[in-house]
Amino acid sequence: MKARNKYWITAGILNLITFFLHLIGGQLDLVNPMLETSLSVEKSAQLVGAWNMVTIILIATSYILLSAGFGKKYSANIELIKMVGYLNLSFCLPFIIAGFYYGLLVPQWIFFLPIGIFIMIGLKKNTENA
């Protein structure tokens, strides 16, 4: 049995929590109010599509991280894990930039940063143990 990586498991759990917050909170706080505006149906459909793409990415990366963390599927695919880490770290940037640009607290980056950090620590520990 392959060794467990507690950092990837932690990242996977945080990612899964982020998925549920996005799925439920995003629907209630962002999607539903947007659909009630005078925004055109075409633009609303495109924004809902993009929102659902993020939902799919969150659940898929949760599965990847938890599978790898428990030493099962994907645990040997270091490049995939690294890409998920970079993806989470890069997800911080639009929210940070938008926050500065609009002078608002756009806190979504707070969810992605620890996931990315735990993935990177897990990668380092994985190479040290190899």
Secondary structure as GFF3:
##gff-version 3
##sequence-region A 1 130
A	DSSP	alpha_helix	6	20	.	.	.	ID=ss1
A	DSSP	pi_helix	21	31	.	.	.	ID=ss2
A	DSSP	alpha_helix	32	35	.	.	.	ID=ss3
A	DSSP	alpha_helix	41	69	.	.	.	ID=ss4
A	DSSP	alpha_helix	78	102	.	.	.	ID=ss5
A	DSSP	alpha_helix	109	129	.	.	.	ID=ss6
###
